[in-house]
């Protein structure tokens, strides 16, 4: 599942991620521009407080061109990580 | 070399990264909180416009506690990447 970070508070997206783990083993938190900081907050709050088994699988950054302006993008992939509990 | 992202415009830090590559093979762009978005901008502008051989080696996110508040952190490691040109 993808969670797109927008204008709401971080907790709204943390809830979306935690809910996403009910259906999916993998949640990708996606953000552009200034919302990238919030995406990192969402991943960290999820991992530290609400779903401590979650594993940070991957982080990618990139650039998109929107209306002739370059905008940075970020995708943070979290997995349920229960299989990885043994380490 | 480390480049700490603060209040200046992104270009000031892009210049610091490009200058850093004169002395070091590796530059780590570090940011906290809202400056994380700017750190991604700095990495992307450097890679896309000023130092296209630069290679994105690693991205790490974490949490620091500052004055009892949890603050997200991000470290983006860029390398000169000239050795990696063959691929």
Backbone of each chain as nested JSON, in Angstrom:
{
  "chains": [
    {"id": "A", "residues": [
      {"number": 1, "name": "UNK", "atoms": {"N": [0.836, -1.202, 0.0], "CA": [0.0, 0.0, 0.0], "C": [0.867, 1.247, 0.0]}},
      {"number": 2, "name": "UNK", "atoms": {"N": [0.373, 2.299, -0.662], "CA": [1.084, 3.574, -0.653], "C": [0.358, 4.555, 0.268]}},
      {"number": 3, "name": "UNK", "atoms": {"N": [1.126, 5.331, 1.016], "CA": [0.568, 6.423, 1.808], "C": [1.201, 7.705, 1.279]}},
      {"number": 4, "name": "UNK", "atoms": {"N": [0.374, 8.578, 0.707], "CA": [0.876, 9.827, 0.14], "C": [0.781, 10.918, 1.188]}},
      {"number": 5, "name": "UNK", "atoms": {"N": [1.909, 11.531, 1.496], "CA": [1.951, 12.561, 2.536], "C": [1.48, 13.898, 1.962]}},
      {"number": 6, "name": "UNK", "atoms": {"N": [0.477, 14.478, 2.616], "CA": [-0.06, 15.771, 2.188], "C": [-0.07, 16.754, 3.332]}},
      {"number": 7, "name": "UNK", "atoms": {"N": [-1.163, 17.523, 3.422], "CA": [-1.194, 18.659, 4.359], "C": [-1.615, 18.312, 5.779]}},
      {"number": 8, "name": "UNK", "atoms": {"N": [-2.142, 17.106, 5.989], "CA": [-2.612, 16.774, 7.342], "C": [-1.463, 16.639, 8.331]}},
      {"number": 9, "name": "UNK", "atoms": {"N": [-1.798, 16.528, 9.595], "CA": [-0.785, 16.296, 10.612], "C": [-0.17, 14.907, 10.456]}},
      {"number": 10, "name": "UNK", "atoms": {"N": [1.056, 14.741, 10.98], "CA": [1.771, 13.474, 10.827], "C": [0.944, 12.282, 11.325]}},
      {"number": 11, "name": "UNK", "atoms": {"N": [0.217, 12.48, 12.43], "CA": [-0.494, 11.349, 13.042], "C": [-1.545, 10.75, 12.114]}},
      {"number": 12, "name": "UNK", "atoms": {"N": [-2.152, 11.573, 11.256], "CA": [-3.137, 11.062, 10.305], "C": [-2.486, 10.028, 9.388]}},
      {"number": 13, "name": "UNK", "atoms": {"N": [-1.225, 10.288, 9.023], "CA": [-0.53, 9.373, 8.109], "C": [0.038, 8.166, 8.853]}},
      {"number": 14, "name": "UNK", "atoms": {"N": [0.423, 8.363, 10.127], "CA": [0.853, 7.226, 10.945], "C": [-0.305, 6.229, 11.05]}},
      {"number": 15, "name": "UNK", "atoms": {"N": [-1.49, 6.754, 11.287], "CA": [-2.683, 5.905, 11.356], "C": [-2.897, 5.16, 10.033]}},
      {"number": 16, "name": "UNK", "atoms": {"N": [-2.682, 5.852, 8.92], "CA": [-2.836, 5.212, 7.602], "C": [-1.821, 4.081, 7.431]}},
      {"number": 17, "name": "UNK", "atoms": {"N": [-0.59, 4.291, 7.9], "CA": [0.441, 3.257, 7.769], "C": [0.081, 2.04, 8.632]}},
      {"number": 18, "name": "UNK", "atoms": {"N": [-0.279, 2.312, 9.889], "CA": [-0.598, 1.212, 10.805], "C": [-1.804, 0.43, 10.28]}},
      {"number": 19, "name": "UNK", "atoms": {"N": [-2.804, 1.152, 9.781], "CA": [-3.973, 0.501, 9.186], "C": [-3.564, -0.301, 7.955]}},
      {"number": 20, "name": "UNK", "atoms": {"N": [-2.659, 0.259, 7.164], "CA": [-2.178, -0.421, 5.959], "C": [-1.57, -1.77, 6.267]}},
      {"number": 21, "name": "UNK", "atoms": {"N": [-0.875, -1.87, 7.405], "CA": [-0.248, -3.138, 7.789], "C": [-1.282, -4.221, 8.117]}},
      {"number": 22, "name": "UNK", "atoms": {"N": [-2.533, -3.839, 8.319], "CA": [-3.569, -4.863, 8.509], "C": [-3.796, -5.667, 7.24]}},
      {"number": 23, "name": "UNK", "atoms": {"N": [-3.572, -5.026, 6.097], "CA": [-3.855, -5.68, 4.814], "C": [-2.61, -6.045, 4.025]}},
      {"number": 24, "name": "UNK", "atoms": {"N": [-1.531, -5.338, 4.281], "CA": [-0.352, -5.475, 3.436], "C": [0.874, -5.693, 4.314]}},
      {"number": 25, "name": "UNK", "atoms": {"N": [1.856, -6.416, 3.744], "CA": [3.127, -6.582, 4.455], "C": [4.055, -5.404, 4.234]}},
      {"number": 26, "name": "UNK", "atoms": {"N": [3.704, -4.553, 3.291], "CA": [4.606, -3.475, 2.891], "C": [3.822, -2.19, 2.71]}},
      {"number": 27, "name": "UNK", "atoms": {"N": [4.322, -1.108, 3.275], "CA": [3.703, 0.2, 3.083], "C": [4.784, 1.159, 2.581]}},
      {"number": 28, "name": "UNK", "atoms": {"N": [4.468, 1.876, 1.49], "CA": [5.417, 2.852, 0.937], "C": [4.893, 4.255, 1.237]}},
      {"number": 29, "name": "UNK", "atoms": {"N": [5.684, 5.006, 1.999], "CA": [5.335, 6.385, 2.361], "C": [5.964, 7.291, 1.305]}},
      {"number": 30, "name": "UNK", "atoms": {"N": [5.115, 8.046, 0.586], "CA": [5.607, 8.861, -0.53], "C": [5.364, 10.339, -0.264]}},
      {"number": 31, "name": "UNK", "atoms": {"N": [6.357, 11.149, -0.573], "CA": [6.213, 12.593, -0.357], "C": [7.012, 13.364, -1.387]}},
      {"number": 32, "name": "UNK", "atoms": {"N": [6.619, 14.615, -1.567], "CA": [7.333, 15.532, -2.459], "C": [7.646, 16.821, -1.685]}},
      {"number": 33, "name": "UNK", "atoms": {"N": [8.734, 17.463, -2.091], "CA": [9.045, 18.813, -1.598], "C": [9.079, 18.899, -0.09]}},
      {"number": 34, "name": "UNK", "atoms": {"N": [8.413, 19.913, 0.449], "CA": [8.472, 20.15, 1.894], "C": [7.854, 19.034, 2.722]}},
      {"number": 35, "name": "UNK", "atoms": {"N": [7.007, 18.23, 2.105], "CA": [6.389, 17.142, 2.863], "C": [7.347, 15.991, 3.147]}},
      {"number": 36, "name": "UNK", "atoms": {"N": [8.556, 16.025, 2.56], "CA": [9.513, 14.943, 2.788], "C": [9.874, 14.846, 4.274]}},
      {"number": 37, "name": "UNK", "atoms": {"N": [10.045, 15.983, 4.938], "CA": [10.358, 15.955, 6.375], "C": [9.255, 15.229, 7.142]}},
      {"number": 38, "name": "UNK", "atoms": {"N": [8.016, 15.488, 6.737], "CA": [6.886, 14.847, 7.417], "C": [6.862, 13.342, 7.158]}},
      {"number": 39, "name": "UNK", "atoms": {"N": [7.278, 12.943, 5.952], "CA": [7.339, 11.507, 5.638], "C": [8.314, 10.797, 6.574]}},
      {"number": 40, "name": "UNK", "atoms": {"N": [9.453, 11.442, 6.84], "CA": [10.43, 10.848, 7.764], "C": [9.838, 10.79, 9.176]}},
      {"number": 41, "name": "UNK", "atoms": {"N": [9.15, 11.852, 9.584], "CA": [8.474, 11.828, 10.894], "C": [7.496, 10.654, 10.973]}},
      {"number": 42, "name": "UNK", "atoms": {"N": [6.712, 10.457, 9.931], "CA": [5.689, 9.398, 9.928], "C": [6.361, 8.031, 10.061]}},
      {"number": 43, "name": "UNK", "atoms": {"N": [7.437, 7.821, 9.3], "CA": [8.147, 6.537, 9.38], "C": [8.718, 6.329, 10.779]}},
      {"number": 44, "name": "UNK", "atoms": {"N": [9.305, 7.374, 11.338], "CA": [9.953, 7.248, 12.643], "C": [8.939, 7.065, 13.761]}},
      {"number": 45, "name": "UNK", "atoms": {"N": [7.847, 7.816, 13.722], "CA": [6.816, 7.684, 14.765], "C": [6.203, 6.281, 14.687]}},
      {"number": 46, "name": "UNK", "atoms": {"N": [5.969, 5.803, 13.466], "CA": [5.413, 4.455, 13.311], "C": [6.352, 3.416, 13.914]}},
      {"number": 47, "name": "UNK", "atoms": {"N": [7.624, 3.489, 13.554], "CA": [8.62, 2.511, 14.002], "C": [8.873, 2.576, 15.495]}},
      {"number": 48, "name": "UNK", "atoms": {"N": [8.865, 3.794, 16.049], "CA": [9.269, 3.93, 17.453], "C": [8.116, 3.761, 18.428]}},
      {"number": 49, "name": "UNK", "atoms": {"N": [6.887, 4.077, 17.981], "CA": [5.809, 4.115, 18.954], "C": [4.638, 3.197, 18.66]}},
      {"number": 50, "name": "UNK", "atoms": {"N": [4.297, 2.984, 17.391], "CA": [3.05, 2.283, 17.116], "C": [3.227, 0.899, 16.515]}},
      {"number": 51, "name": "UNK", "atoms": {"N": [4.372, 0.659, 15.882], "CA": [4.55, -0.633, 15.222], "C": [6.03, -0.952, 15.256]}},
      {"number": 52, "name": "UNK", "atoms": {"N": [6.482, -1.34, 16.464], "CA": [7.925, -1.446, 16.666], "C": [8.574, -2.602, 15.91]}},
      {"number": 53, "name": "UNK", "atoms": {"N": [7.749, -3.549, 15.436], "CA": [8.324, -4.621, 14.617], "C": [8.621, -4.138, 13.192]}},
      {"number": 54, "name": "UNK", "atoms": {"N": [8.071, -2.99, 12.821], "CA": [8.242, -2.516, 11.44], "C": [9.72, -2.378, 11.113]}},
      {"number": 55, "name": "UNK", "atoms": {"N": [10.041, -2.732, 9.886], "CA": [11.429, -2.713, 9.435], "C": [11.543, -1.714, 8.285]}},
      {"number": 56, "name": "UNK", "atoms": {"N": [12.591, -0.928, 8.348], "CA": [12.842, 0.048, 7.289], "C": [13.502, -0.688, 6.136]}},
      {"number": 57, "name": "UNK", "atoms": {"N": [12.759, -0.914, 5.06], "CA": [13.316, -1.734, 3.987], "C": [14.144, -0.928, 3.006]}},
      {"number": 58, "name": "UNK", "atoms": {"N": [13.687, 0.272, 2.698], "CA": [14.371, 1.044, 1.655], "C": [13.965, 2.507, 1.73]}},
      {"number": 59, "name": "UNK", "atoms": {"N": [14.899, 3.378, 1.329], "CA": [14.582, 4.801, 1.174], "C": [15.118, 5.226, -0.187]}},
      {"number": 60, "name": "UNK", "atoms": {"N": [14.268, 5.852, -0.978], "CA": [14.726, 6.355, -2.274], "C": [14.422, 7.832, -2.379]}},
      {"number": 61, "name": "UNK", "atoms": {"N": [15.341, 8.56, -2.995], "CA": [15.057, 9.954, -3.294], "C": [15.17, 10.154, -4.799]}},
      {"number": 62, "name": "UNK", "atoms": {"N": [14.48, 11.177, -5.287], "CA": [14.516, 11.451, -6.712], "C": [14.03, 12.858, -6.98]}},
      {"number": 63, "name": "UNK", "atoms": {"N": [13.866, 13.15, -8.26], "CA": [13.408, 14.482, -8.675], "C": [12.308, 14.315, -9.71]}},
      {"number": 64, "name": "UNK", "atoms": {"N": [11.228, 15.061, -9.54], "CA": [10.17, 15.108, -10.551], "C": [10.066, 16.522, -11.071]}},
      {"number": 65, "name": "UNK", "atoms": {"N": [9.669, 16.651, -12.322], "CA": [9.46, 17.996, -12.864], "C": [7.966, 18.25, -12.926]}},
      {"number": 66, "name": "UNK", "atoms": {"N": [7.529, 19.25, -12.169], "CA": [6.109, 19.588, -12.116], "C": [5.977, 21.047, -12.539]}},
      {"number": 67, "name": "UNK", "atoms": {"N": [5.242, 21.282, -13.614], "CA": [5.081, 22.647, -14.148], "C": [6.427, 23.348, -14.292]}},
      {"number": 68, "name": "UNK", "atoms": {"N": [7.355, 22.679, -14.947], "CA": [8.698, 23.219, -15.225], "C": [9.576, 23.442, -13.998]}},
      {"number": 69, "name": "UNK", "atoms": {"N": [9.103, 23.023, -12.803], "CA": [9.966, 23.148, -11.631], "C": [10.398, 21.764, -11.173]}},
      {"number": 70, "name": "UNK", "atoms": {"N": [11.658, 21.652, -10.793], "CA": [12.158, 20.391, -10.26], "C": [11.739, 20.289, -8.794]}},
      {"number": 71, "name": "UNK", "atoms": {"N": [11.125, 19.167, -8.445], "CA": [10.683, 18.943, -7.061], "C": [11.286, 17.628, -6.579]}},
      {"number": 72, "name": "UNK", "atoms": {"N": [11.887, 17.656, -5.392], "CA": [12.452, 16.428, -4.828], "C": [11.346, 15.499, -4.365]}},
      {"number": 73, "name": "UNK", "atoms": {"N": [11.615, 14.204, -4.481], "CA": [10.649, 13.209, -4.021], "C": [11.357, 12.231, -3.078]}},
      {"number": 74, "name": "UNK", "atoms": {"N": [10.563, 11.572, -2.261], "CA": [11.13, 10.594, -1.332], "C": [10.135, 9.456, -1.144]}},
      {"number": 75, "name": "UNK", "atoms": {"N": [10.645, 8.223, -1.157], "CA": [9.796, 7.062, -0.886], "C": [10.455, 6.223, 0.202]}},
      {"number": 76, "name": "UNK", "atoms": {"N": [9.728, 6.008, 1.274], "CA": [10.234, 5.222, 2.399], "C": [9.4, 3.944, 2.485]}},
      {"number": 77, "name": "UNK", "atoms": {"N": [10.053, 2.798, 2.347], "CA": [9.331, 1.525, 2.376], "C": [9.492, 0.878, 3.751]}},
      {"number": 78, "name": "UNK", "atoms": {"N": [8.364, 0.643, 4.407], "CA": [8.354, -0.084, 5.679], "C": [7.715, -1.444, 5.447]}},
      {"number": 79, "name": "UNK", "atoms": {"N": [8.272, -2.473, 6.093], "CA": [7.644, -3.789, 6.032], "C": [7.276, -4.221, 7.454]}},
      {"number": 80, "name": "UNK", "atoms": {"N": [6.36, -5.17, 7.522], "CA": [5.923, -5.653, 8.841], "C": [7.091, -6.216, 9.63]}},
      {"number": 81, "name": "UNK", "atoms": {"N": [7.973, -6.902, 8.92], "CA": [9.238, -7.294, 9.531], "C": [9.138, -8.366, 10.574]}},
      {"number": 82, "name": "UNK", "atoms": {"N": [8.004, -9.086, 10.627], "CA": [7.877, -10.098, 11.66], "C": [8.819, -11.292, 11.418]}},
      {"number": 83, "name": "UNK", "atoms": {"N": [9.057, -11.561, 10.122], "CA": [9.991, -12.645, 9.783], "C": [11.389, -12.325, 10.265]}},
      {"number": 84, "name": "UNK", "atoms": {"N": [11.685, -11.049, 10.39], "CA": [13.047, -10.638, 10.719], "C": [13.278, -10.577, 12.236]}},
      {"number": 85, "name": "UNK", "atoms": {"N": [12.285, -11.016, 13.006], "CA": [12.388, -10.875, 14.458], "C": [13.573, -11.619, 15.073]}},
      {"number": 86, "name": "UNK", "atoms": {"N": [14.01, -12.666, 14.374], "CA": [15.049, -13.47, 15.001], "C": [16.374, -12.737, 15.19]}},
      {"number": 87, "name": "UNK", "atoms": {"N": [16.613, -11.625, 14.429], "CA": [17.904, -10.96, 14.63], "C": [17.828, -9.782, 15.6]}}
    ]},
    {"id": "B", "residues": [
      {"number": 1, "name": "UNK", "atoms": {"N": [33.517, 14.226, 4.598], "CA": [33.11, 15.522, 5.128], "C": [31.607, 15.524, 5.409]}},
      {"number": 2, "name": "UNK", "atoms": {"N": [31.22, 16.247, 6.443], "CA": [29.793, 16.387, 6.733], "C": [29.316, 17.777, 6.334]}},
      {"number": 3, "name": "UNK", "atoms": {"N": [28.125, 17.848, 5.775], "CA": [27.496, 19.137, 5.504], "C": [26.206, 19.163, 6.316]}},
      {"number": 4, "name": "UNK", "atoms": {"N": [26.14, 20.088, 7.269], "CA": [24.964, 20.184, 8.128], "C": [23.988, 21.188, 7.538]}},
      {"number": 5, "name": "UNK", "atoms": {"N": [22.78, 20.753, 7.287], "CA": [21.785, 21.622, 6.651], "C": [21.132, 22.511, 7.707]}},
      {"number": 6, "name": "UNK", "atoms": {"N": [21.2, 23.818, 7.467], "CA": [20.584, 24.779, 8.386], "C": [19.646, 25.702, 7.648]}},
      {"number": 7, "name": "UNK", "atoms": {"N": [19.708, 26.988, 7.999], "CA": [18.692, 27.94, 7.522], "C": [18.986, 28.568, 6.159]}},
      {"number": 8, "name": "UNK", "atoms": {"N": [20.194, 28.391, 5.655], "CA": [20.527, 29.036, 4.376], "C": [19.747, 28.406, 3.217]}},
      {"number": 9, "name": "UNK", "atoms": {"N": [19.817, 29.022, 2.072], "CA": [19.207, 28.458, 0.87], "C": [19.928, 27.191, 0.442]}},
      {"number": 10, "name": "UNK", "atoms": {"N": [19.227, 26.332, -0.293], "CA": [19.795, 25.04, -0.695], "C": [21.124, 25.206, -1.439]}},
      {"number": 11, "name": "UNK", "atoms": {"N": [21.24, 26.247, -2.27], "CA": [22.449, 26.403, -3.092], "C": [23.713, 26.582, -2.254]}},
      {"number": 12, "name": "UNK", "atoms": {"N": [23.594, 27.204, -1.101], "CA": [24.76, 27.358, -0.218], "C": [25.302, 25.992, 0.174]}},
      {"number": 13, "name": "UNK", "atoms": {"N": [24.407, 25.036, 0.405], "CA": [24.833, 23.697, 0.821], "C": [25.286, 22.855, -0.372]}},
      {"number": 14, "name": "UNK", "atoms": {"N": [24.689, 23.089, -1.538], "CA": [25.164, 22.417, -2.759], "C": [26.625, 22.808, -2.993]}},
      {"number": 15, "name": "UNK", "atoms": {"N": [26.91, 24.091, -2.83], "CA": [28.284, 24.575, -2.991], "C": [29.212, 23.895, -1.983]}},
      {"number": 16, "name": "UNK", "atoms": {"N": [28.738, 23.742, -0.753], "CA": [29.546, 23.071, 0.277], "C": [29.823, 21.617, -0.099]}},
      {"number": 17, "name": "UNK", "atoms": {"N": [28.839, 20.942, -0.67], "CA": [29.027, 19.54, -1.073], "C": [30.036, 19.453, -2.217]}},
      {"number": 18, "name": "UNK", "atoms": {"N": [29.846, 20.284, -3.233], "CA": [30.733, 20.253, -4.399], "C": [32.162, 20.593, -3.974]}},
      {"number": 19, "name": "UNK", "atoms": {"N": [32.306, 21.578, -3.101], "CA": [33.626, 21.935, -2.574], "C": [34.202, 20.774, -1.764]}},
      {"number": 20, "name": "UNK", "atoms": {"N": [33.346, 20.122, -0.989], "CA": [33.781, 18.982, -0.187], "C": [34.392, 17.874, -1.027]}},
      {"number": 21, "name": "UNK", "atoms": {"N": [33.864, 17.679, -2.224], "CA": [34.398, 16.635, -3.109], "C": [35.811, 16.953, -3.606]}},
      {"number": 22, "name": "UNK", "atoms": {"N": [36.241, 18.178, -3.449], "CA": [37.641, 18.486, -3.796], "C": [38.616, 17.806, -2.846]}},
      {"number": 23, "name": "UNK", "atoms": {"N": [38.173, 17.605, -1.605], "CA": [39.075, 17.05, -0.593], "C": [38.724, 15.634, -0.178]}},
      {"number": 24, "name": "UNK", "atoms": {"N": [37.49, 15.254, -0.359], "CA": [37.0, 13.983, 0.174], "C": [36.27, 13.206, -0.909]}},
      {"number": 25, "name": "UNK", "atoms": {"N": [36.318, 11.881, -0.802], "CA": [35.558, 11.043, -1.733], "C": [34.105, 10.894, -1.302]}},
      {"number": 26, "name": "UNK", "atoms": {"N": [33.83, 11.296, -0.058], "CA": [32.512, 11.045, 0.507], "C": [32.019, 12.287, 1.236]}},
      {"number": 27, "name": "UNK", "atoms": {"N": [30.768, 12.664, 1.001], "CA": [30.174, 13.793, 1.713], "C": [28.86, 13.309, 2.317]}},
      {"number": 28, "name": "UNK", "atoms": {"N": [28.673, 13.567, 3.611], "CA": [27.44, 13.18, 4.293], "C": [26.616, 14.435, 4.571]}},
      {"number": 29, "name": "UNK", "atoms": {"N": [25.43, 14.481, 3.984], "CA": [24.51, 15.614, 4.176], "C": [23.605, 15.261, 5.35]}},
      {"number": 30, "name": "UNK", "atoms": {"N": [23.67, 16.088, 6.414], "CA": [22.928, 15.764, 7.64], "C": [21.89, 16.828, 7.93]}},
      {"number": 31, "name": "UNK", "atoms": {"N": [20.695, 16.407, 8.316], "CA": [19.641, 17.366, 8.622], "C": [18.712, 16.816, 9.69]}},
      {"number": 32, "name": "UNK", "atoms": {"N": [18.042, 17.751, 10.353], "CA": [17.03, 17.403, 11.361], "C": [15.728, 18.122, 11.037]}},
      {"number": 33, "name": "UNK", "atoms": {"N": [14.629, 17.488, 11.449], "CA": [13.321, 18.145, 11.389], "C": [12.97, 18.655, 10.005]}},
      {"number": 34, "name": "UNK", "atoms": {"N": [12.5, 19.886, 9.939], "CA": [12.032, 20.453, 8.665], "C": [13.138, 20.609, 7.64]}},
      {"number": 35, "name": "UNK", "atoms": {"N": [14.382, 20.635, 8.09], "CA": [15.481, 20.773, 7.129], "C": [15.74, 19.508, 6.316]}},
      {"number": 36, "name": "UNK", "atoms": {"N": [15.073, 18.405, 6.67], "CA": [15.278, 17.157, 5.937], "C": [14.883, 17.326, 4.464]}},
      {"number": 37, "name": "UNK", "atoms": {"N": [13.773, 18.02, 4.209], "CA": [13.37, 18.253, 2.811], "C": [14.481, 18.962, 2.045]}},
      {"number": 38, "name": "UNK", "atoms": {"N": [15.119, 19.934, 2.715], "CA": [16.191, 20.686, 2.057], "C": [17.409, 19.799, 1.802]}},
      {"number": 39, "name": "UNK", "atoms": {"N": [17.67, 18.873, 2.709], "CA": [18.788, 17.942, 2.509], "C": [18.58, 17.118, 1.24]}},
      {"number": 40, "name": "UNK", "atoms": {"N": [17.348, 16.665, 1.015], "CA": [17.048, 15.903, -0.204], "C": [17.213, 16.802, -1.43]}},
      {"number": 41, "name": "UNK", "atoms": {"N": [16.746, 18.044, -1.333], "CA": [16.957, 18.995, -2.441], "C": [18.448, 19.147, -2.743]}},
      {"number": 42, "name": "UNK", "atoms": {"N": [19.261, 19.302, -1.71], "CA": [20.701, 19.514, -1.888], "C": [21.325, 18.303, -2.586]}},
      {"number": 43, "name": "UNK", "atoms": {"N": [20.963, 17.102, -2.133], "CA": [21.5, 15.885, -2.752], "C": [21.074, 15.798, -4.216]}},
      {"number": 44, "name": "UNK", "atoms": {"N": [19.815, 16.09, -4.475], "CA": [19.299, 15.965, -5.841], "C": [19.868, 17.031, -6.771]}},
      {"number": 45, "name": "UNK", "atoms": {"N": [19.98, 18.268, -6.304], "CA": [20.539, 19.34, -7.145], "C": [22.007, 19.033, -7.436]}},
      {"number": 46, "name": "UNK", "atoms": {"N": [22.724, 18.541, -6.424], "CA": [24.134, 18.193, -6.637], "C": [24.254, 17.108, -7.705]}},
      {"number": 47, "name": "UNK", "atoms": {"N": [23.486, 16.032, -7.542], "CA": [23.557, 14.897, -8.464], "C": [23.105, 15.248, -9.867]}},
      {"number": 48, "name": "UNK", "atoms": {"N": [22.065, 16.078, -9.975], "CA": [21.474, 16.317, -11.294], "C": [22.146, 17.447, -12.056]}},
      {"number": 49, "name": "UNK", "atoms": {"N": [22.723, 18.414, -11.331], "CA": [23.19, 19.602, -12.046], "C": [24.666, 19.908, -11.885]}},
      {"number": 50, "name": "UNK", "atoms": {"N": [25.265, 19.623, -10.725], "CA": [26.611, 20.108, -10.487], "C": [27.67, 19.022, -10.41]}},
      {"number": 51, "name": "UNK", "atoms": {"N": [27.27, 17.798, -10.125], "CA": [28.272, 16.752, -9.957], "C": [27.621, 15.437, -10.349]}},
      {"number": 52, "name": "UNK", "atoms": {"N": [27.444, 15.282, -11.661], "CA": [26.605, 14.182, -12.128], "C": [27.23, 12.804, -11.936]}},
      {"number": 53, "name": "UNK", "atoms": {"N": [28.547, 12.774, -11.655], "CA": [29.165, 11.483, -11.35], "C": [28.856, 11.032, -9.919]}},
      {"number": 54, "name": "UNK", "atoms": {"N": [28.35, 11.955, -9.1], "CA": [28.102, 11.617, -7.691], "C": [27.142, 10.438, -7.584]}},
      {"number": 55, "name": "UNK", "atoms": {"N": [27.434, 9.59, -6.628], "CA": [26.657, 8.378, -6.439], "C": [25.994, 8.442, -5.07]}},
      {"number": 56, "name": "UNK", "atoms": {"N": [24.721, 8.088, -5.033], "CA": [23.988, 8.068, -3.773], "C": [24.342, 6.765, -3.065]}},
      {"number": 57, "name": "UNK", "atoms": {"N": [25.158, 6.861, -2.02], "CA": [25.628, 5.625, -1.396], "C": [24.658, 5.09, -0.363]}},
      {"number": 58, "name": "UNK", "atoms": {"N": [24.072, 5.989, 0.417], "CA": [23.234, 5.527, 1.523], "C": [22.324, 6.661, 1.997]}},
      {"number": 59, "name": "UNK", "atoms": {"N": [21.157, 6.267, 2.507], "CA": [20.272, 7.224, 3.181], "C": [19.849, 6.58, 4.489]}},
      {"number": 60, "name": "UNK", "atoms": {"N": [20.015, 7.311, 5.581], "CA": [19.581, 6.795, 6.876], "C": [18.637, 7.785, 7.52]}},
      {"number": 61, "name": "UNK", "atoms": {"N": [17.615, 7.254, 8.178], "CA": [16.762, 8.128, 8.972], "C": [16.784, 7.655, 10.411]}},
      {"number": 62, "name": "UNK", "atoms": {"N": [16.502, 8.567, 11.331], "CA": [16.509, 8.219, 12.739], "C": [15.765, 9.26, 13.548]}},
      {"number": 63, "name": "UNK", "atoms": {"N": [15.848, 9.114, 14.854], "CA": [15.175, 10.036, 15.762], "C": [16.157, 10.454, 16.845]}},
      {"number": 64, "name": "UNK", "atoms": {"N": [16.222, 11.748, 17.131], "CA": [17.005, 12.252, 18.261], "C": [16.054, 12.932, 19.226]}},
      {"number": 65, "name": "UNK", "atoms": {"N": [16.401, 12.868, 20.508], "CA": [15.591, 13.582, 21.487], "C": [16.318, 14.857, 21.887]}},
      {"number": 66, "name": "UNK", "atoms": {"N": [15.704, 15.985, 21.594], "CA": [16.297, 17.288, 21.902], "C": [15.314, 18.031, 22.799]}},
      {"number": 67, "name": "UNK", "atoms": {"N": [15.772, 18.366, 24.01], "CA": [14.909, 19.044, 24.987], "C": [13.561, 18.333, 25.121]}},
      {"number": 68, "name": "UNK", "atoms": {"N": [13.629, 17.025, 25.342], "CA": [12.434, 16.191, 25.551], "C": [11.519, 16.054, 24.338]}},
      {"number": 69, "name": "UNK", "atoms": {"N": [11.943, 16.608, 23.188], "CA": [11.121, 16.39, 21.991], "C": [11.842, 15.464, 21.026]}},
      {"number": 70, "name": "UNK", "atoms": {"N": [11.095, 14.551, 20.428], "CA": [11.666, 13.667, 19.412], "C": [11.745, 14.428, 18.096]}},
      {"number": 71, "name": "UNK", "atoms": {"N": [12.92, 14.41, 17.498], "CA": [13.125, 15.099, 16.226], "C": [13.682, 14.084, 15.23]}},
      {"number": 72, "name": "UNK", "atoms": {"N": [13.103, 14.039, 14.031], "CA": [13.611, 13.124, 13.008], "C": [14.927, 13.644, 12.446]}},
      {"number": 73, "name": "UNK", "atoms": {"N": [15.783, 12.7, 12.078], "CA": [17.066, 13.055, 11.479], "C": [17.221, 12.301, 10.153]}},
      {"number": 74, "name": "UNK", "atoms": {"N": [18.074, 12.821, 9.309], "CA": [18.335, 12.17, 8.026], "C": [19.793, 12.394, 7.64]}},
      {"number": 75, "name": "UNK", "atoms": {"N": [20.445, 11.346, 7.158], "CA": [21.807, 11.46, 6.658], "C": [21.859, 10.861, 5.26]}},
      {"number": 76, "name": "UNK", "atoms": {"N": [22.291, 11.671, 4.316], "CA": [22.399, 11.222, 2.919], "C": [23.878, 11.21, 2.559]}},
      {"number": 77, "name": "UNK", "atoms": {"N": [24.395, 10.047, 2.195], "CA": [25.814, 9.928, 1.859], "C": [25.983, 9.909, 0.339]}},
      {"number": 78, "name": "UNK", "atoms": {"N": [26.756, 10.876, -0.158], "CA": [27.107, 10.917, -1.581], "C": [28.589, 10.601, -1.712]}},
      {"number": 79, "name": "UNK", "atoms": {"N": [28.934, 9.834, -2.737], "CA": [30.353, 9.587, -3.024], "C": [30.665, 10.103, -4.421]}},
      {"number": 80, "name": "UNK", "atoms": {"N": [31.96, 10.348, -4.647], "CA": [32.391, 10.858, -5.955], "C": [31.976, 9.911, -7.055]}},
      {"number": 81, "name": "UNK", "atoms": {"N": [32.046, 8.607, -6.769], "CA": [31.478, 7.624, -7.686], "C": [32.219, 7.454, -8.985]}},
      {"number": 82, "name": "UNK", "atoms": {"N": [33.446, 7.981, -9.085], "CA": [34.149, 7.844, -10.361], "C": [34.54, 6.393, -10.638]}},
      {"number": 83, "name": "UNK", "atoms": {"N": [34.839, 5.651, -9.583], "CA": [35.187, 4.244, -9.755], "C": [34.009, 3.443, -10.3]}},
      {"number": 84, "name": "UNK", "atoms": {"N": [32.806, 3.923, -10.026], "CA": [31.606, 3.165, -10.382], "C": [31.149, 3.451, -11.805]}},
      {"number": 85, "name": "UNK", "atoms": {"N": [31.935, 4.235, -12.535], "CA": [31.502, 4.642, -13.874], "C": [31.265, 3.481, -14.828]}},
      {"number": 86, "name": "UNK", "atoms": {"N": [31.933, 2.354, -14.591], "CA": [31.805, 1.26, -15.559], "C": [30.395, 0.679, -15.638]}},
      {"number": 87, "name": "UNK", "atoms": {"N": [29.559, 0.848, -14.641], "CA": [28.22, 0.27, -14.775], "C": [27.15, 1.243, -15.289]}}
    ]}
  ]
}
